[in-house]
Amino acid sequence: MKEYQTTISSKGQITLPADARRHLGLRASDKVMVVLTEDGKVELRRPRFTLESVFGSVPSLPNQSDDFEREIEEAMEERAEELVRRLREE
């Protein structure tokens, strides 16, 4: 097991050592998951694929109706409300 010491900046940021980035397969501007486990450990992981992570990566169809856009907005609002509810429960 390797250990690295890093400093937390005034903005709450840390530098992830190069060995850890390579181990996770991370590059500049990649996202990383910080997981707080039930046994009190903190883990760094590659993010899982989610719909939120790819939203907007595919262009709209040329003849796409406004109804479809409205459905997307409603679904995103519902998801946001669900996430806020979960955060309040914690």
PyMOL Python script that loads the backbone (N, CA, C, O; Angstrom):
from pymol import cmd

cmd.read_pdbstr("""\
ATOM      1  N   MET A   1       0.845  -1.176   0.000  1.00  0.00           N
ATOM      2  CA  MET A   1       0.000   0.000   0.000  1.00  0.00           C
ATOM      3  C   MET A   1       0.891   1.240   0.000  1.00  0.00           C
ATOM      4  O   MET A   1       1.863   1.322   0.750  1.00  0.00           O
ATOM      5  N   LYS A   2       0.543   2.196  -0.851  1.00  0.00           N
ATOM      6  CA  LYS A   2       1.274   3.464  -0.898  1.00  0.00           C
ATOM      7  C   LYS A   2       0.435   4.537  -0.214  1.00  0.00           C
ATOM      8  O   LYS A   2      -0.793   4.514  -0.289  1.00  0.00           O
ATOM      9  N   GLU A   3       1.091   5.464   0.443  1.00  0.00           N
ATOM     10  CA  GLU A   3       0.421   6.586   1.087  1.00  0.00           C
ATOM     11  C   GLU A   3       1.036   7.880   0.589  1.00  0.00           C
ATOM     12  O   GLU A   3       2.247   7.965   0.384  1.00  0.00           O
ATOM     13  N   TYR A   4       0.202   8.879   0.397  1.00  0.00           N
ATOM     14  CA  TYR A   4       0.650  10.189  -0.056  1.00  0.00           C
ATOM     15  C   TYR A   4       0.026  11.242   0.846  1.00  0.00           C
ATOM     16  O   TYR A   4      -1.141  11.133   1.222  1.00  0.00           O
ATOM     17  N   GLN A   5       0.792  12.245   1.187  1.00  0.00           N
ATOM     18  CA  GLN A   5       0.263  13.364   1.957  1.00  0.00           C
ATOM     19  C   GLN A   5       0.020  14.515   1.001  1.00  0.00           C
ATOM     20  O   GLN A   5       0.861  14.813   0.152  1.00  0.00           O
ATOM     21  N   THR A   6      -1.129  15.161   1.136  1.00  0.00           N
ATOM     22  CA  THR A   6      -1.453  16.311   0.319  1.00  0.00           C
ATOM     23  C   THR A   6      -2.063  17.374   1.218  1.00  0.00           C
ATOM     24  O   THR A   6      -2.508  17.062   2.323  1.00  0.00           O
ATOM     25  N   THR A   7      -2.092  18.606   0.774  1.00  0.00           N
ATOM     26  CA  THR A   7      -2.576  19.722   1.575  1.00  0.00           C
ATOM     27  C   THR A   7      -3.910  20.210   1.035  1.00  0.00           C
ATOM     28  O   THR A   7      -4.109  20.287  -0.177  1.00  0.00           O
ATOM     29  N   ILE A   8      -4.812  20.536   1.933  1.00  0.00           N
ATOM     30  CA  ILE A   8      -6.111  21.089   1.535  1.00  0.00           C
ATOM     31  C   ILE A   8      -5.945  22.595   1.376  1.00  0.00           C
ATOM     32  O   ILE A   8      -5.460  23.271   2.283  1.00  0.00           O
ATOM     33  N   SER A   9      -6.347  23.115   0.221  1.00  0.00           N
ATOM     34  CA  SER A   9      -6.230  24.551  -0.042  1.00  0.00           C
ATOM     35  C   SER A   9      -7.328  25.312   0.699  1.00  0.00           C
ATOM     36  O   SER A   9      -8.227  24.710   1.285  1.00  0.00           O
ATOM     37  N   SER A  10      -7.243  26.631   0.664  1.00  0.00           N
ATOM     38  CA  SER A  10      -8.262  27.468   1.315  1.00  0.00           C
ATOM     39  C   SER A  10      -9.629  27.290   0.661  1.00  0.00           C
ATOM     40  O   SER A  10     -10.652  27.613   1.264  1.00  0.00           O
ATOM     41  N   LYS A  11      -9.651  26.775  -0.573  1.00  0.00           N
ATOM     42  CA  LYS A  11     -10.911  26.504  -1.272  1.00  0.00           C
ATOM     43  C   LYS A  11     -11.390  25.076  -1.048  1.00  0.00           C
ATOM     44  O   LYS A  11     -12.381  24.660  -1.648  1.00  0.00           O
ATOM     45  N   GLY A  12     -10.705  24.318  -0.195  1.00  0.00           N
ATOM     46  CA  GLY A  12     -11.107  22.944   0.085  1.00  0.00           C
ATOM     47  C   GLY A  12     -10.662  21.954  -0.976  1.00  0.00           C
ATOM     48  O   GLY A  12     -11.204  20.852  -1.058  1.00  0.00           O
ATOM     49  N   GLN A  13      -9.687  22.329  -1.787  1.00  0.00           N
ATOM     50  CA  GLN A  13      -9.219  21.473  -2.866  1.00  0.00           C
ATOM     51  C   GLN A  13      -7.930  20.750  -2.472  1.00  0.00           C
ATOM     52  O   GLN A  13      -7.148  21.241  -1.658  1.00  0.00           O
ATOM     53  N   ILE A  14      -7.731  19.574  -3.068  1.00  0.00           N
ATOM     54  CA  ILE A  14      -6.476  18.850  -2.886  1.00  0.00           C
ATOM     55  C   ILE A  14      -5.928  18.482  -4.256  1.00  0.00           C
ATOM     56  O   ILE A  14      -6.658  18.447  -5.246  1.00  0.00           O
ATOM     57  N   THR A  15      -4.635  18.211  -4.295  1.00  0.00           N
ATOM     58  CA  THR A  15      -4.015  17.693  -5.508  1.00  0.00           C
ATOM     59  C   THR A  15      -3.965  16.183  -5.382  1.00  0.00           C
ATOM     60  O   THR A  15      -3.423  15.650  -4.413  1.00  0.00           O
ATOM     61  N   LEU A  16      -4.534  15.490  -6.367  1.00  0.00           N
ATOM     62  CA  LEU A  16      -4.520  14.034  -6.377  1.00  0.00           C
ATOM     63  C   LEU A  16      -3.187  13.596  -6.986  1.00  0.00           C
ATOM     64  O   LEU A  16      -2.896  13.941  -8.131  1.00  0.00           O
ATOM     65  N   PRO A  17      -2.377  12.848  -6.246  1.00  0.00           N
ATOM     66  CA  PRO A  17      -1.064  12.450  -6.755  1.00  0.00           C
ATOM     67  C   PRO A  17      -1.160  11.688  -8.086  1.00  0.00           C
ATOM     68  O   PRO A  17      -2.141  10.994  -8.355  1.00  0.00           O
ATOM     69  N   ALA A  18      -0.124  11.835  -8.901  1.00  0.00           N
ATOM     70  CA  ALA A  18      -0.100  11.226 -10.236  1.00  0.00           C
ATOM     71  C   ALA A  18      -0.300   9.717 -10.185  1.00  0.00           C
ATOM     72  O   ALA A  18      -1.005   9.169 -11.034  1.00  0.00           O
ATOM     73  N   ASP A  19       0.303   9.022  -9.207  1.00  0.00           N
ATOM     74  CA  ASP A  19       0.118   7.570  -9.101  1.00  0.00           C
ATOM     75  C   ASP A  19      -1.356   7.218  -8.910  1.00  0.00           C
ATOM     76  O   ASP A  19      -1.846   6.256  -9.501  1.00  0.00           O
ATOM     77  N   ALA A  20      -2.058   7.992  -8.090  1.00  0.00           N
ATOM     78  CA  ALA A  20      -3.487   7.735  -7.847  1.00  0.00           C
ATOM     79  C   ALA A  20      -4.303   8.008  -9.106  1.00  0.00           C
ATOM     80  O   ALA A  20      -5.222   7.253  -9.421  1.00  0.00           O
ATOM     81  N   ARG A  21      -3.972   9.098  -9.841  1.00  0.00           N
ATOM     82  CA  ARG A  21      -4.687   9.391 -11.090  1.00  0.00           C
ATOM     83  C   ARG A  21      -4.473   8.282 -12.104  1.00  0.00           C
ATOM     84  O   ARG A  21      -5.414   7.859 -12.776  1.00  0.00           O
ATOM     85  N   ARG A  22      -3.233   7.807 -12.216  1.00  0.00           N
ATOM     86  CA  ARG A  22      -2.950   6.710 -13.152  1.00  0.00           C
ATOM     87  C   ARG A  22      -3.689   5.441 -12.741  1.00  0.00           C
ATOM     88  O   ARG A  22      -4.247   4.739 -13.585  1.00  0.00           O
ATOM     89  N   HIS A  23      -3.688   5.154 -11.460  1.00  0.00           N
ATOM     90  CA  HIS A  23      -4.358   3.954 -10.950  1.00  0.00           C
ATOM     91  C   HIS A  23      -5.852   3.971 -11.288  1.00  0.00           C
ATOM     92  O   HIS A  23      -6.427   2.937 -11.628  1.00  0.00           O
ATOM     93  N   LEU A  24      -6.479   5.153 -11.190  1.00  0.00           N
ATOM     94  CA  LEU A  24      -7.905   5.288 -11.494  1.00  0.00           C
ATOM     95  C   LEU A  24      -8.162   5.535 -12.980  1.00  0.00           C
ATOM     96  O   LEU A  24      -9.311   5.514 -13.422  1.00  0.00           O
ATOM     97  N   GLY A  25      -7.099   5.768 -13.752  1.00  0.00           N
ATOM     98  CA  GLY A  25      -7.280   6.052 -15.179  1.00  0.00           C
ATOM     99  C   GLY A  25      -7.878   7.422 -15.424  1.00  0.00           C
ATOM    100  O   GLY A  25      -8.644   7.609 -16.369  1.00  0.00           O
ATOM    101  N   LEU A  26      -7.533   8.382 -14.579  1.00  0.00           N
ATOM    102  CA  LEU A  26      -8.085   9.731 -14.676  1.00  0.00           C
ATOM    103  C   LEU A  26      -7.137  10.670 -15.401  1.00  0.00           C
ATOM    104  O   LEU A  26      -5.915  10.552 -15.309  1.00  0.00           O
ATOM    105  N   ARG A  27      -7.739  11.608 -16.127  1.00  0.00           N
ATOM    106  CA  ARG A  27      -6.978  12.657 -16.821  1.00  0.00           C
ATOM    107  C   ARG A  27      -7.541  14.017 -16.417  1.00  0.00           C
ATOM    108  O   ARG A  27      -8.549  14.094 -15.715  1.00  0.00           O
ATOM    109  N   ALA A  28      -6.900  15.063 -16.854  1.00  0.00           N
ATOM    110  CA  ALA A  28      -7.352  16.422 -16.547  1.00  0.00           C
ATOM    111  C   ALA A  28      -8.814  16.587 -16.954  1.00  0.00           C
ATOM    112  O   ALA A  28      -9.220  16.134 -18.024  1.00  0.00           O
ATOM    113  N   SER A  29      -9.585  17.223 -16.118  1.00  0.00           N
ATOM    114  CA  SER A  29     -11.010  17.543 -16.266  1.00  0.00           C
ATOM    115  C   SER A  29     -11.940  16.333 -16.109  1.00  0.00           C
ATOM    116  O   SER A  29     -13.154  16.483 -16.249  1.00  0.00           O
ATOM    117  N   ASP A  30     -11.397  15.123 -15.819  1.00  0.00           N
ATOM    118  CA  ASP A  30     -12.259  13.979 -15.509  1.00  0.00           C
ATOM    119  C   ASP A  30     -12.924  14.219 -14.156  1.00  0.00           C
ATOM    120  O   ASP A  30     -12.422  14.974 -13.324  1.00  0.00           O
ATOM    121  N   LYS A  31     -14.043  13.571 -13.960  1.00  0.00           N
ATOM    122  CA  LYS A  31     -14.743  13.623 -12.679  1.00  0.00           C
ATOM    123  C   LYS A  31     -14.265  12.466 -11.810  1.00  0.00           C
ATOM    124  O   LYS A  31     -13.801  11.449 -12.325  1.00  0.00           O
ATOM    125  N   VAL A  32     -14.376  12.621 -10.496  1.00  0.00           N
ATOM    126  CA  VAL A  32     -14.009  11.560  -9.561  1.00  0.00           C
ATOM    127  C   VAL A  32     -15.096  11.492  -8.487  1.00  0.00           C
ATOM    128  O   VAL A  32     -15.614  12.522  -8.056  1.00  0.00           O
ATOM    129  N   MET A  33     -15.435  10.285  -8.061  1.00  0.00           N
ATOM    130  CA  MET A  33     -16.429  10.096  -7.006  1.00  0.00           C
ATOM    131  C   MET A  33     -15.692  10.029  -5.668  1.00  0.00           C
ATOM    132  O   MET A  33     -14.695   9.318  -5.543  1.00  0.00           O
ATOM    133  N   VAL A  34     -16.179  10.763  -4.674  1.00  0.00           N
ATOM    134  CA  VAL A  34     -15.679  10.671  -3.311  1.00  0.00           C
ATOM    135  C   VAL A  34     -16.769   9.943  -2.538  1.00  0.00           C
ATOM    136  O   VAL A  34     -17.886  10.444  -2.404  1.00  0.00           O
ATOM    137  N   VAL A  35     -16.442   8.760  -2.033  1.00  0.00           N
ATOM    138  CA  VAL A  35     -17.426   7.902  -1.374  1.00  0.00           C
ATOM    139  C   VAL A  35     -17.097   7.796   0.109  1.00  0.00           C
ATOM    140  O   VAL A  35     -15.986   7.422   0.483  1.00  0.00           O
ATOM    141  N   LEU A  36     -18.071   8.129   0.948  1.00  0.00           N
ATOM    142  CA  LEU A  36     -17.928   7.982   2.390  1.00  0.00           C
ATOM    143  C   LEU A  36     -18.601   6.662   2.761  1.00  0.00           C
ATOM    144  O   LEU A  36     -19.820   6.536   2.650  1.00  0.00           O
ATOM    145  N   THR A  37     -17.818   5.687   3.198  1.00  0.00           N
ATOM    146  CA  THR A  37     -18.359   4.367   3.483  1.00  0.00           C
ATOM    147  C   THR A  37     -18.955   4.322   4.888  1.00  0.00           C
ATOM    148  O   THR A  37     -18.680   5.180   5.726  1.00  0.00           O
ATOM    149  N   GLU A  38     -19.772   3.307   5.123  1.00  0.00           N
ATOM    150  CA  GLU A  38     -20.428   3.174   6.423  1.00  0.00           C
ATOM    151  C   GLU A  38     -19.433   2.928   7.554  1.00  0.00           C
ATOM    152  O   GLU A  38     -19.711   3.246   8.710  1.00  0.00           O
ATOM    153  N   ASP A  39     -18.275   2.362   7.220  1.00  0.00           N
ATOM    154  CA  ASP A  39     -17.273   2.102   8.264  1.00  0.00           C
ATOM    155  C   ASP A  39     -16.316   3.274   8.463  1.00  0.00           C
ATOM    156  O   ASP A  39     -15.282   3.129   9.115  1.00  0.00           O
ATOM    157  N   GLY A  40     -16.662   4.450   7.893  1.00  0.00           N
ATOM    158  CA  GLY A  40     -15.897   5.662   8.143  1.00  0.00           C
ATOM    159  C   GLY A  40     -14.747   5.923   7.191  1.00  0.00           C
ATOM    160  O   GLY A  40     -14.002   6.883   7.384  1.00  0.00           O
ATOM    161  N   LYS A  41     -14.581   5.094   6.167  1.00  0.00           N
ATOM    162  CA  LYS A  41     -13.498   5.300   5.210  1.00  0.00           C
ATOM    163  C   LYS A  41     -13.943   6.250   4.102  1.00  0.00           C
ATOM    164  O   LYS A  41     -15.135   6.418   3.844  1.00  0.00           O
ATOM    165  N   VAL A  42     -12.959   6.863   3.455  1.00  0.00           N
ATOM    166  CA  VAL A  42     -13.197   7.714   2.293  1.00  0.00           C
ATOM    167  C   VAL A  42     -12.537   7.037   1.103  1.00  0.00           C
ATOM    168  O   VAL A  42     -11.352   6.705   1.149  1.00  0.00           O
ATOM    169  N   GLU A  43     -13.305   6.832   0.035  1.00  0.00           N
ATOM    170  CA  GLU A  43     -12.773   6.174  -1.161  1.00  0.00           C
ATOM    171  C   GLU A  43     -12.912   7.096  -2.364  1.00  0.00           C
ATOM    172  O   GLU A  43     -13.874   7.856  -2.470  1.00  0.00           O
ATOM    173  N   LEU A  44     -11.949   7.021  -3.262  1.00  0.00           N
ATOM    174  CA  LEU A  44     -12.025   7.720  -4.543  1.00  0.00           C
ATOM    175  C   LEU A  44     -12.307   6.671  -5.611  1.00  0.00           C
ATOM    176  O   LEU A  44     -11.672   5.617  -5.638  1.00  0.00           O
ATOM    177  N   ARG A  45     -13.257   6.961  -6.486  1.00  0.00           N
ATOM    178  CA  ARG A  45     -13.613   6.026  -7.551  1.00  0.00           C
ATOM    179  C   ARG A  45     -13.856   6.776  -8.841  1.00  0.00           C
ATOM    180  O   ARG A  45     -14.144   7.973  -8.853  1.00  0.00           O
ATOM    181  N   ARG A  46     -13.728   6.028  -9.936  1.00  0.00           N
ATOM    182  CA  ARG A  46     -14.164   6.571 -11.219  1.00  0.00           C
ATOM    183  C   ARG A  46     -15.675   6.671 -11.174  1.00  0.00           C
ATOM    184  O   ARG A  46     -16.328   5.775 -10.639  1.00  0.00           O
ATOM    185  N   PRO A  47     -16.255   7.739 -11.721  1.00  0.00           N
ATOM    186  CA  PRO A  47     -17.713   7.867 -11.706  1.00  0.00           C
ATOM    187  C   PRO A  47     -18.383   6.756 -12.521  1.00  0.00           C
ATOM    188  O   PRO A  47     -17.842   6.273 -13.515  1.00  0.00           O
ATOM    189  N   ARG A  48     -19.567   6.372 -12.069  1.00  0.00           N
ATOM    190  CA  ARG A  48     -20.376   5.424 -12.832  1.00  0.00           C
ATOM    191  C   ARG A  48     -21.073   6.186 -13.941  1.00  0.00           C
ATOM    192  O   ARG A  48     -21.283   7.395 -13.841  1.00  0.00           O
ATOM    193  N   PHE A  49     -21.424   5.484 -14.982  1.00  0.00           N
ATOM    194  CA  PHE A  49     -22.180   6.069 -16.075  1.00  0.00           C
ATOM    195  C   PHE A  49     -23.582   6.392 -15.581  1.00  0.00           C
ATOM    196  O   PHE A  49     -24.258   5.526 -15.025  1.00  0.00           O
ATOM    197  N   THR A  50     -24.028   7.633 -15.778  1.00  0.00           N
ATOM    198  CA  THR A  50     -25.392   8.034 -15.441  1.00  0.00           C
ATOM    199  C   THR A  50     -25.961   8.839 -16.604  1.00  0.00           C
ATOM    200  O   THR A  50     -25.215   9.345 -17.443  1.00  0.00           O
ATOM    201  N   LEU A  51     -27.264   8.952 -16.649  1.00  0.00           N
ATOM    202  CA  LEU A  51     -27.885   9.770 -17.686  1.00  0.00           C
ATOM    203  C   LEU A  51     -27.474  11.226 -17.545  1.00  0.00           C
ATOM    204  O   LEU A  51     -27.281  11.930 -18.536  1.00  0.00           O
ATOM    205  N   GLU A  52     -27.339  11.678 -16.273  1.00  0.00           N
ATOM    206  CA  GLU A  52     -26.932  13.061 -16.059  1.00  0.00           C
ATOM    207  C   GLU A  52     -25.542  13.336 -16.625  1.00  0.00           C
ATOM    208  O   GLU A  52     -25.260  14.440 -17.091  1.00  0.00           O
ATOM    209  N   SER A  53     -24.680  12.325 -16.580  1.00  0.00           N
ATOM    210  CA  SER A  53     -23.306  12.538 -17.034  1.00  0.00           C
ATOM    211  C   SER A  53     -23.192  12.682 -18.538  1.00  0.00           C
ATOM    212  O   SER A  53     -22.200  13.221 -19.027  1.00  0.00           O
ATOM    213  N   VAL A  54     -24.178  12.216 -19.282  1.00  0.00           N
ATOM    214  CA  VAL A  54     -24.100  12.299 -20.740  1.00  0.00           C
ATOM    215  C   VAL A  54     -25.171  13.214 -21.333  1.00  0.00           C
ATOM    216  O   VAL A  54     -25.256  13.361 -22.553  1.00  0.00           O
ATOM    217  N   PHE A  55     -25.985  13.828 -20.477  1.00  0.00           N
ATOM    218  CA  PHE A  55     -27.044  14.693 -20.983  1.00  0.00           C
ATOM    219  C   PHE A  55     -26.460  15.802 -21.843  1.00  0.00           C
ATOM    220  O   PHE A  55     -25.518  16.482 -21.436  1.00  0.00           O
ATOM    221  N   GLY A  56     -27.007  15.978 -23.003  1.00  0.00           N
ATOM    222  CA  GLY A  56     -26.561  17.023 -23.916  1.00  0.00           C
ATOM    223  C   GLY A  56     -25.415  16.610 -24.815  1.00  0.00           C
ATOM    224  O   GLY A  56     -24.975  17.405 -25.645  1.00  0.00           O
ATOM    225  N   SER A  57     -24.918  15.387 -24.675  1.00  0.00           N
ATOM    226  CA  SER A  57     -23.786  14.970 -25.504  1.00  0.00           C
ATOM    227  C   SER A  57     -24.225  14.539 -26.905  1.00  0.00           C
ATOM    228  O   SER A  57     -23.395  14.422 -27.806  1.00  0.00           O
ATOM    229  N   VAL A  58     -25.511  14.305 -27.088  1.00  0.00           N
ATOM    230  CA  VAL A  58     -26.039  13.930 -28.400  1.00  0.00           C
ATOM    231  C   VAL A  58     -26.922  15.075 -28.883  1.00  0.00           C
ATOM    232  O   VAL A  58     -27.818  15.501 -28.155  1.00  0.00           O
ATOM    233  N   PRO A  59     -26.690  15.583 -30.091  1.00  0.00           N
ATOM    234  CA  PRO A  59     -27.501  16.702 -30.577  1.00  0.00           C
ATOM    235  C   PRO A  59     -28.963  16.290 -30.798  1.00  0.00           C
ATOM    236  O   PRO A  59     -29.264  15.125 -31.054  1.00  0.00           O
ATOM    237  N   SER A  60     -29.858  17.275 -30.691  1.00  0.00           N
ATOM    238  CA  SER A  60     -31.281  17.042 -30.915  1.00  0.00           C
ATOM    239  C   SER A  60     -31.544  16.683 -32.371  1.00  0.00           C
ATOM    240  O   SER A  60     -30.793  17.060 -33.271  1.00  0.00           O
ATOM    241  N   LEU A  61     -32.627  15.945 -32.577  1.00  0.00           N
ATOM    242  CA  LEU A  61     -33.046  15.633 -33.944  1.00  0.00           C
ATOM    243  C   LEU A  61     -33.596  16.892 -34.594  1.00  0.00           C
ATOM    244  O   LEU A  61     -34.171  17.730 -33.900  1.00  0.00           O
ATOM    245  N   PRO A  62     -33.437  17.053 -35.914  1.00  0.00           N
ATOM    246  CA  PRO A  62     -33.868  18.293 -36.574  1.00  0.00           C
ATOM    247  C   PRO A  62     -35.366  18.556 -36.454  1.00  0.00           C
ATOM    248  O   PRO A  62     -35.768  19.714 -36.348  1.00  0.00           O
ATOM    249  N   ASN A  63     -36.195  17.530 -36.466  1.00  0.00           N
ATOM    250  CA  ASN A  63     -37.647  17.709 -36.419  1.00  0.00           C
ATOM    251  C   ASN A  63     -38.217  17.417 -35.033  1.00  0.00           C
ATOM    252  O   ASN A  63     -39.385  17.049 -34.907  1.00  0.00           O
ATOM    253  N   GLN A  64     -37.424  17.574 -34.025  1.00  0.00           N
ATOM    254  CA  GLN A  64     -37.841  17.264 -32.660  1.00  0.00           C
ATOM    255  C   GLN A  64     -38.918  18.250 -32.216  1.00  0.00           C
ATOM    256  O   GLN A  64     -38.789  19.456 -32.420  1.00  0.00           O
ATOM    257  N   SER A  65     -39.977  17.729 -31.609  1.00  0.00           N
ATOM    258  CA  SER A  65     -41.092  18.591 -31.202  1.00  0.00           C
ATOM    259  C   SER A  65     -40.796  19.272 -29.873  1.00  0.00           C
ATOM    260  O   SER A  65     -39.929  18.838 -29.115  1.00  0.00           O
ATOM    261  N   ASP A  66     -41.532  20.347 -29.606  1.00  0.00           N
ATOM    262  CA  ASP A  66     -41.414  21.045 -28.331  1.00  0.00           C
ATOM    263  C   ASP A  66     -41.895  20.167 -27.187  1.00  0.00           C
ATOM    264  O   ASP A  66     -41.436  20.315 -26.055  1.00  0.00           O
ATOM    265  N   ASP A  67     -42.831  19.240 -27.478  1.00  0.00           N
ATOM    266  CA  ASP A  67     -43.325  18.336 -26.442  1.00  0.00           C
ATOM    267  C   ASP A  67     -42.179  17.496 -25.884  1.00  0.00           C
ATOM    268  O   ASP A  67     -42.101  17.278 -24.675  1.00  0.00           O
ATOM    269  N   PHE A  68     -41.305  17.032 -26.744  1.00  0.00           N
ATOM    270  CA  PHE A  68     -40.178  16.206 -26.315  1.00  0.00           C
ATOM    271  C   PHE A  68     -39.241  17.012 -25.425  1.00  0.00           C
ATOM    272  O   PHE A  68     -38.766  16.517 -24.404  1.00  0.00           O
ATOM    273  N   GLU A  69     -38.978  18.260 -25.817  1.00  0.00           N
ATOM    274  CA  GLU A  69     -38.131  19.134 -24.998  1.00  0.00           C
ATOM    275  C   GLU A  69     -38.768  19.357 -23.630  1.00  0.00           C
ATOM    276  O   GLU A  69     -38.071  19.335 -22.616  1.00  0.00           O
ATOM    277  N   ARG A  70     -40.081  19.571 -23.589  1.00  0.00           N
ATOM    278  CA  ARG A  70     -40.785  19.783 -22.334  1.00  0.00           C
ATOM    279  C   ARG A  70     -40.712  18.523 -21.459  1.00  0.00           C
ATOM    280  O   ARG A  70     -40.536  18.619 -20.245  1.00  0.00           O
ATOM    281  N   GLU A  71     -40.847  17.354 -22.074  1.00  0.00           N
ATOM    282  CA  GLU A  71     -40.745  16.097 -21.330  1.00  0.00           C
ATOM    283  C   GLU A  71     -39.359  15.932 -20.708  1.00  0.00           C
ATOM    284  O   GLU A  71     -39.233  15.481 -19.569  1.00  0.00           O
ATOM    285  N   ILE A  72     -38.330  16.296 -21.454  1.00  0.00           N
ATOM    286  CA  ILE A  72     -36.968  16.220 -20.932  1.00  0.00           C
ATOM    287  C   ILE A  72     -36.815  17.146 -19.730  1.00  0.00           C
ATOM    288  O   ILE A  72     -36.270  16.745 -18.701  1.00  0.00           O
ATOM    289  N   GLU A  73     -37.294  18.382 -19.857  1.00  0.00           N
ATOM    290  CA  GLU A  73     -37.197  19.346 -18.760  1.00  0.00           C
ATOM    291  C   GLU A  73     -37.941  18.847 -17.526  1.00  0.00           C
ATOM    292  O   GLU A  73     -37.436  18.968 -16.410  1.00  0.00           O
ATOM    293  N   GLU A  74     -39.128  18.290 -17.712  1.00  0.00           N
ATOM    294  CA  GLU A  74     -39.911  17.788 -16.585  1.00  0.00           C
ATOM    295  C   GLU A  74     -39.186  16.621 -15.903  1.00  0.00           C
ATOM    296  O   GLU A  74     -39.146  16.541 -14.675  1.00  0.00           O
ATOM    297  N   ALA A  75     -38.619  15.726 -16.702  1.00  0.00           N
ATOM    298  CA  ALA A  75     -37.894  14.587 -16.137  1.00  0.00           C
ATOM    299  C   ALA A  75     -36.682  15.058 -15.340  1.00  0.00           C
ATOM    300  O   ALA A  75     -36.391  14.520 -14.272  1.00  0.00           O
ATOM    301  N   MET A  76     -35.975  16.061 -15.859  1.00  0.00           N
ATOM    302  CA  MET A  76     -34.808  16.582 -15.146  1.00  0.00           C
ATOM    303  C   MET A  76     -35.221  17.277 -13.853  1.00  0.00           C
ATOM    304  O   MET A  76     -34.532  17.152 -12.841  1.00  0.00           O
ATOM    305  N   GLU A  77     -36.331  18.003 -13.872  1.00  0.00           N
ATOM    306  CA  GLU A  77     -36.825  18.653 -12.656  1.00  0.00           C
ATOM    307  C   GLU A  77     -37.207  17.608 -11.608  1.00  0.00           C
ATOM    308  O   GLU A  77     -36.893  17.765 -10.428  1.00  0.00           O
ATOM    309  N   GLU A  78     -37.883  16.545 -12.039  1.00  0.00           N
ATOM    310  CA  GLU A  78     -38.265  15.477 -11.116  1.00  0.00           C
ATOM    311  C   GLU A  78     -37.024  14.829 -10.500  1.00  0.00           C
ATOM    312  O   GLU A  78     -36.998  14.547  -9.302  1.00  0.00           O
ATOM    313  N   ARG A  79     -36.011  14.596 -11.310  1.00  0.00           N
ATOM    314  CA  ARG A  79     -34.774  13.980 -10.821  1.00  0.00           C
ATOM    315  C   ARG A  79     -34.082  14.907  -9.824  1.00  0.00           C
ATOM    316  O   ARG A  79     -33.578  14.453  -8.797  1.00  0.00           O
ATOM    317  N   ALA A  80     -34.059  16.195 -10.126  1.00  0.00           N
ATOM    318  CA  ALA A  80     -33.437  17.170  -9.219  1.00  0.00           C
ATOM    319  C   ALA A  80     -34.179  17.201  -7.884  1.00  0.00           C
ATOM    320  O   ALA A  80     -33.552  17.247  -6.826  1.00  0.00           O
ATOM    321  N   GLU A  81     -35.507  17.176  -7.929  1.00  0.00           N
ATOM    322  CA  GLU A  81     -36.301  17.166  -6.701  1.00  0.00           C
ATOM    323  C   GLU A  81     -36.022  15.905  -5.889  1.00  0.00           C
ATOM    324  O   GLU A  81     -35.941  15.955  -4.661  1.00  0.00           O
ATOM    325  N   GLU A  82     -35.877  14.783  -6.574  1.00  0.00           N
ATOM    326  CA  GLU A  82     -35.572  13.517  -5.891  1.00  0.00           C
ATOM    327  C   GLU A  82     -34.214  13.592  -5.191  1.00  0.00           C
ATOM    328  O   GLU A  82     -34.074  13.156  -4.048  1.00  0.00           O
ATOM    329  N   LEU A  83     -33.217  14.147  -5.881  1.00  0.00           N
ATOM    330  CA  LEU A  83     -31.881  14.276  -5.289  1.00  0.00           C
ATOM    331  C   LEU A  83     -31.899  15.209  -4.085  1.00  0.00           C
ATOM    332  O   LEU A  83     -31.238  14.932  -3.084  1.00  0.00           O
ATOM    333  N   VAL A  84     -32.639  16.302  -4.162  1.00  0.00           N
ATOM    334  CA  VAL A  84     -32.737  17.236  -3.042  1.00  0.00           C
ATOM    335  C   VAL A  84     -33.403  16.548  -1.855  1.00  0.00           C
ATOM    336  O   VAL A  84     -32.964  16.710  -0.717  1.00  0.00           O
ATOM    337  N   ARG A  85     -34.471  15.775  -2.117  1.00  0.00           N
ATOM    338  CA  ARG A  85     -35.132  15.030  -1.038  1.00  0.00           C
ATOM    339  C   ARG A  85     -34.162  14.077  -0.351  1.00  0.00           C
ATOM    340  O   ARG A  85     -34.141  13.982   0.876  1.00  0.00           O
ATOM    341  N   ARG A  86     -33.365  13.378  -1.139  1.00  0.00           N
ATOM    342  CA  ARG A  86     -32.383  12.435  -0.565  1.00  0.00           C
ATOM    343  C   ARG A  86     -31.371  13.159   0.291  1.00  0.00           C
ATOM    344  O   ARG A  86     -31.027  12.692   1.377  1.00  0.00           O
ATOM    345  N   LEU A  87     -30.885  14.302  -0.188  1.00  0.00           N
ATOM    346  CA  LEU A  87     -29.888  15.062   0.563  1.00  0.00           C
ATOM    347  C   LEU A  87     -30.463  15.556   1.885  1.00  0.00           C
ATOM    348  O   LEU A  87     -29.758  15.579   2.894  1.00  0.00           O
ATOM    349  N   ARG A  88     -31.725  15.949   1.891  1.00  0.00           N
ATOM    350  CA  ARG A  88     -32.348  16.422   3.128  1.00  0.00           C
ATOM    351  C   ARG A  88     -32.538  15.297   4.120  1.00  0.00           C
ATOM    352  O   ARG A  88     -32.542  15.536   5.328  1.00  0.00           O
ATOM    353  N   GLU A  89     -32.696  14.062   3.636  1.00  0.00           N
ATOM    354  CA  GLU A  89     -32.893  12.914   4.504  1.00  0.00           C
ATOM    355  C   GLU A  89     -31.605  12.516   5.205  1.00  0.00           C
ATOM    356  O   GLU A  89     -31.650  11.907   6.274  1.00  0.00           O
ATOM    357  N   GLU A  90     -30.448  12.848   4.621  1.00  0.00           N
ATOM    358  CA  GLU A  90     -29.151  12.438   5.194  1.00  0.00           C
ATOM    359  C   GLU A  90     -28.790  13.205   6.397  1.00  0.00           C
ATOM    360  O   GLU A  90     -27.733  12.972   6.984  1.00  0.00           O
TER     361      GLU A  90
END
""", "prot")
cmd.dss("prot")
cmd.show_as("cartoon", "prot")
cmd.util.cbc("prot")
cmd.orient("prot")
